[in-house]
Amino acid sequence: MNTILITGSSGFVGTNLYTALHKDYLLTGLDITKQGAFPAEMVWGWDEIHRLPAQDAIIHLAGIAHDTANSLHPEVYHQVNVGLTRTIFNHFLASSAKVFIYFSSVKAVADAPGETPVTEDTLAMPATPYGQSKKAAEDYLLAKGVPEGKTLVILRPCMIHGPGNKGNLNLLYRMVAKGIPWPLGAFENQRSYLALDNLLFFIRQILRRGIASGVYHLADDETLSTRDLIELMAASLNRKPRIWHLSPSLIKGLAKTGDFLPLPLNSERLKKLTESYLVSNQKVKTALGITALPVSAEDGITYTLKHFNA
């Protein structure tokens, strides 16, 4: 396997995949922009899909990410996340490519599963337009299936972080950097994360070893609480963590107010910051013959924080 097409090539994961793989594979990008790490002459537009050069594998990243501000109409998620998946998968079926890797999300299964780890056998009940669109894209792929000689791999990563990361982790870090106390210390939770280096390790192993068609969850081996994150962030700044244990009912009331007013905390963000979300990575590790990932959850977060500092 020498040639790989990566859709969404200018995004966070696409950019890091190029950096990690371009010395070993001939990479082609497919995106609406030529920004990012890919050389501009190696990036094609979606209107040029019929002219793409032959590929051995396709990694489909393109889509709309979860919008915590809820500013997007639900139908937009479906149009983009399902529509682009249909387009590129039909191209794959008609091409000589042998492997199709679709980046879905654990949000296609559940948004807040609680204390029980999410596995590939967990009944999917996505509650947000984003998760529903990812699940709809998965359903389309599985319903179409692949002919003999081709492989369909659906990956469901949990929250990915690393250099260049944006989102709630970055927002949390900026709060700690400004010396703002963490007011949610009374909330008990554990969450799964996915360090970028572990994600890249998974992809390399899948490309090198091969894997059977199916759905696989991606996560670090260990979990971290939000308090753990605050403490690691404070340590990276050479500060003592400032953690308050305010009443959870009071915090939830303030978050509901943030659903209607431009406050830094709303119900969606509170859920992301305080609820447990455990993801099992055992199936993919077993399939690839992996006993332990190269980067621990704590080391992965610490590495990301070093780049936040920079």
C-alpha positions as CSV (number, residue, x, y, z in Angstrom):
1,M,0.0,0.0,0.0
2,N,1.8,3.1,-1.3
3,T,-0.7,5.7,-2.3
4,I,-3.3,7.2,0.1
5,L,-6.1,9.8,-0.5
6,I,-7.0,11.9,2.6
7,T,-10.2,13.9,2.5
8,G,-10.3,17.0,4.8
9,S,-6.6,17.2,4.3
10,S,-6.3,20.8,5.7
11,G,-7.9,20.0,9.0
12,F,-6.2,19.1,12.4
13,V,-6.1,15.4,11.8
14,G,-5.4,15.6,8.1
15,T,-2.5,18.0,8.6
16,N,-0.9,15.7,11.3
17,L,-1.5,12.6,9.1
18,Y,0.5,14.3,6.3
19,T,3.3,15.1,8.7
20,A,3.4,11.6,10.0
21,L,3.0,9.6,6.8
22,H,4.3,11.7,3.8
23,K,7.8,10.2,4.0
24,D,6.5,6.6,3.7
25,Y,3.5,7.0,1.4
26,L,2.5,9.1,-1.6
27,L,-0.3,11.3,-0.2
28,T,-3.0,13.1,-2.1
29,G,-5.5,15.6,-0.4
30,L,-9.1,16.3,-1.2
31,D,-10.5,19.4,0.4
32,I,-12.3,22.7,-0.2
33,T,-9.0,24.6,0.6
34,K,-5.3,24.1,-0.1
35,Q,-4.2,25.4,3.2
36,G,-2.4,23.1,5.6
37,A,0.7,20.9,5.5
38,F,-0.1,19.3,2.1
39,P,1.7,20.8,-0.9
40,A,-0.9,22.7,-2.9
41,E,-0.3,20.8,-6.0
42,M,-1.2,17.5,-4.2
43,V,-4.7,18.8,-3.1
44,W,-7.7,18.3,-5.3
45,G,-11.2,19.9,-5.0
46,W,-14.4,17.9,-4.6
47,D,-15.4,19.0,-8.0
48,E,-12.3,17.3,-9.4
49,I,-13.1,13.9,-7.8
50,H,-13.6,12.3,-11.2
51,R,-10.0,13.1,-12.1
52,L,-8.3,11.9,-9.0
53,P,-5.2,9.6,-9.5
54,A,-5.5,6.0,-8.5
55,Q,-5.1,5.2,-4.8
56,D,-4.5,2.2,-2.7
57,A,-6.4,3.5,0.3
58,I,-8.8,6.4,1.2
59,I,-8.9,8.0,4.7
60,H,-12.1,10.0,4.9
61,L,-11.9,12.8,7.4
62,A,-13.9,15.6,5.8
63,G,-17.0,16.8,7.5
64,I,-18.5,19.3,10.0
65,A,-17.3,18.9,13.6
66,H,-19.6,19.2,16.7
67,D,-20.6,22.8,17.3
68,T,-21.0,23.3,21.0
69,A,-22.6,26.7,20.4
70,N,-25.4,25.0,18.5
71,S,-25.3,27.6,15.8
72,L,-25.7,25.2,12.9
73,H,-29.0,24.0,11.6
74,P,-29.3,20.2,12.1
75,E,-29.8,19.6,8.4
76,V,-26.4,21.0,7.7
77,Y,-24.7,18.2,9.6
78,H,-26.6,15.6,7.5
79,Q,-26.0,17.3,4.2
80,V,-22.2,17.5,4.8
81,N,-21.3,14.5,6.9
82,V,-23.6,12.1,5.1
83,G,-23.4,13.7,1.7
84,L,-19.6,13.8,1.4
85,T,-19.4,10.2,2.8
86,R,-21.7,9.0,0.1
87,T,-19.7,10.8,-2.6
88,I,-16.3,9.6,-1.6
89,F,-17.5,6.0,-0.8
90,N,-19.1,5.6,-4.2
91,H,-15.9,6.8,-5.7
92,F,-14.0,4.2,-3.7
93,L,-16.3,1.4,-4.8
94,A,-15.7,2.3,-8.4
95,S,-12.0,2.7,-8.0
96,S,-9.1,0.4,-7.6
97,A,-8.5,1.4,-4.0
98,K,-8.6,-1.6,-1.6
99,V,-9.1,0.1,1.9
100,F,-11.6,2.7,3.0
101,I,-11.1,4.2,6.5
102,Y,-14.0,6.4,7.7
103,F,-13.4,8.7,10.7
104,S,-16.7,8.7,12.5
105,S,-17.0,9.5,16.3
106,V,-18.0,7.9,19.5
107,K,-20.8,10.5,19.5
108,A,-22.4,8.3,16.9
109,V,-23.1,6.0,19.8
110,A,-23.9,8.2,22.7
111,D,-23.3,11.7,24.0
112,A,-23.1,11.0,27.7
113,P,-23.0,7.3,28.5
114,G,-22.0,7.6,32.1
115,E,-19.8,5.1,34.1
116,T,-20.1,2.2,31.7
117,P,-17.4,2.1,28.9
118,V,-18.8,2.5,25.4
119,T,-17.9,-0.5,23.3
120,E,-18.7,-1.4,19.6
121,D,-21.6,-3.5,20.9
122,T,-23.2,-0.6,22.8
123,L,-26.7,0.3,21.3
124,A,-26.2,3.5,19.3
125,M,-28.5,6.3,20.5
126,P,-26.9,9.6,19.4
127,A,-28.7,12.6,20.8
128,T,-27.2,15.5,18.9
129,P,-27.4,16.4,15.1
130,Y,-23.7,15.8,14.9
131,G,-23.8,12.3,16.4
132,Q,-26.9,11.5,14.4
133,S,-25.2,12.6,11.1
134,K,-22.2,10.4,11.9
135,K,-24.3,7.4,12.6
136,A,-26.3,8.0,9.4
137,A,-23.1,8.1,7.5
138,E,-22.0,4.8,9.1
139,D,-25.4,3.2,8.3
140,Y,-25.0,4.2,4.7
141,L,-21.5,2.6,4.5
142,L,-22.6,-0.6,6.2
143,A,-25.7,-0.9,4.1
144,K,-23.7,-0.5,0.9
145,G,-21.0,-2.9,2.0
146,V,-17.9,-3.7,0.1
147,P,-17.1,-6.4,-2.6
148,E,-14.6,-9.1,-2.0
149,G,-11.1,-7.7,-2.0
150,K,-12.0,-4.4,-0.5
151,T,-12.0,-3.4,3.2
152,L,-14.3,-0.9,5.1
153,V,-12.9,0.3,8.4
154,I,-15.1,2.7,10.5
155,L,-13.1,4.4,13.3
156,R,-14.9,6.1,16.2
157,P,-12.3,8.2,18.1
158,C,-13.1,10.0,21.3
159,M,-11.8,13.5,21.8
160,I,-8.5,13.9,20.0
161,H,-5.9,16.3,21.3
162,G,-2.3,17.3,20.3
163,P,-0.3,20.2,18.9
164,G,-2.7,22.5,17.0
165,N,-5.7,21.3,18.9
166,K,-8.7,23.6,19.3
167,G,-11.9,23.3,21.3
168,N,-12.9,22.8,24.9
169,L,-9.4,21.6,26.0
170,N,-7.9,24.8,24.7
171,L,-10.6,26.9,26.4
172,L,-10.0,25.1,29.7
173,Y,-6.3,25.7,29.5
174,R,-6.8,29.4,28.8
175,M,-9.0,29.6,31.9
176,V,-6.3,28.1,34.1
177,A,-3.6,30.3,32.4
178,K,-5.6,33.4,33.4
179,G,-5.7,32.2,37.0
180,I,-9.5,31.7,37.0
181,P,-10.5,29.2,39.6
182,W,-12.1,25.9,38.5
183,P,-15.6,26.1,40.0
184,L,-16.6,22.5,39.2
185,G,-14.5,20.6,41.7
186,A,-17.6,19.0,43.2
187,F,-18.3,17.1,40.0
188,E,-16.8,13.5,39.9
189,N,-16.0,12.2,36.5
190,Q,-13.7,10.1,34.4
191,R,-13.2,10.6,30.6
192,S,-11.4,8.9,27.8
193,Y,-9.2,11.0,25.5
194,L,-7.1,10.2,22.5
195,A,-3.6,11.6,22.2
196,L,-2.6,12.5,18.7
197,D,0.5,10.2,18.8
198,N,-1.7,7.3,19.7
199,L,-4.1,8.1,16.9
200,L,-1.2,8.2,14.4
201,F,0.1,4.9,15.9
202,F,-3.3,3.2,15.3
203,I,-3.4,4.5,11.7
204,R,0.1,3.3,10.9
205,Q,-0.7,-0.2,12.3
206,I,-3.9,-0.4,10.3
207,L,-2.1,0.6,7.1
208,R,0.9,-1.8,7.7
209,R,-0.8,-4.8,9.2
210,G,-4.3,-4.6,7.7
211,I,-7.5,-5.1,9.7
212,A,-10.8,-6.8,9.1
213,S,-13.8,-4.7,8.0
214,G,-15.7,-3.4,10.9
215,V,-16.3,-0.7,13.5
216,Y,-13.5,0.1,16.0
217,H,-13.3,2.6,18.9
218,L,-10.1,4.6,19.4
219,A,-9.0,5.9,22.9
220,D,-6.0,6.0,25.2
221,D,-5.5,3.1,27.6
222,E,-6.2,5.2,30.7
223,T,-8.9,7.8,31.7
224,L,-8.5,11.2,33.3
225,S,-10.9,13.3,35.4
226,T,-11.4,17.0,34.7
227,R,-9.7,17.7,38.0
228,D,-6.7,15.7,36.7
229,L,-6.7,18.0,33.7
230,I,-6.8,21.2,35.8
231,E,-3.9,19.9,37.9
232,L,-1.8,19.0,34.9
233,M,-2.6,22.4,33.3
234,A,-1.6,24.2,36.5
235,A,1.6,22.1,36.7
236,S,2.5,23.0,33.1
237,L,2.3,26.7,34.1
238,N,4.2,26.1,37.4
239,R,1.2,27.1,39.4
240,K,-0.9,25.5,42.1
241,P,-4.3,24.4,40.9
242,R,-7.2,26.6,42.0
243,I,-10.2,24.3,42.4
244,W,-13.5,25.3,44.0
245,H,-16.2,22.9,45.2
246,L,-19.4,24.8,44.5
247,S,-22.9,23.3,44.6
248,P,-23.6,21.2,41.5
249,S,-27.2,22.4,41.4
250,L,-26.1,26.0,41.4
251,I,-23.7,25.4,38.6
252,K,-26.3,23.6,36.5
253,G,-28.7,26.6,37.0
254,L,-26.0,29.0,35.8
255,A,-25.4,26.7,32.7
256,K,-29.1,26.8,31.8
257,T,-28.9,30.6,31.8
258,G,-25.9,30.3,29.5
259,D,-28.1,28.5,27.0
260,F,-29.9,31.8,26.4
261,L,-27.3,34.4,27.3
262,P,-23.7,34.8,26.0
263,L,-22.1,33.4,29.2
264,P,-18.9,31.3,29.1
265,L,-20.8,28.2,30.4
266,N,-23.8,26.6,28.9
267,S,-25.5,23.2,29.4
268,E,-23.6,21.6,26.4
269,R,-20.2,22.8,27.6
270,L,-21.0,21.8,31.2
271,K,-21.8,18.3,30.0
272,K,-18.5,18.0,28.2
273,L,-16.5,19.2,31.2
274,T,-18.1,17.3,34.0
275,E,-19.8,14.1,32.8
276,S,-18.0,10.7,32.6
277,Y,-17.4,9.3,29.1
278,L,-15.5,6.1,29.1
279,V,-14.5,4.4,25.8
280,S,-13.1,0.9,25.4
281,N,-10.3,0.4,22.9
282,Q,-9.9,-3.3,23.4
283,K,-11.4,-4.5,20.1
284,V,-9.0,-2.5,17.9
285,K,-6.0,-3.5,20.1
286,T,-6.9,-7.1,19.9
287,A,-7.4,-6.9,16.1
288,L,-4.0,-5.3,15.7
289,G,-2.2,-7.5,18.3
290,I,-1.4,-4.4,20.5
291,T,-1.0,-4.9,24.3
292,A,-0.4,-1.2,25.2
293,L,-0.3,2.1,23.4
294,P,3.0,4.0,23.1
295,V,1.7,7.1,25.0
296,S,-0.1,7.2,28.3
297,A,-3.1,9.5,28.8
298,E,-1.2,11.7,31.2
299,D,1.9,12.0,29.0
300,G,-0.3,12.7,26.0
301,I,-2.0,15.6,27.8
302,T,1.3,16.9,29.1
303,Y,2.7,17.0,25.6
304,T,-0.3,18.8,24.3
305,L,0.0,21.4,27.1
306,K,3.6,22.0,26.3
307,H,2.5,23.2,22.8
308,F,-0.3,25.3,24.4
309,N,2.5,27.0,26.4
310,A,4.5,27.6,23.3
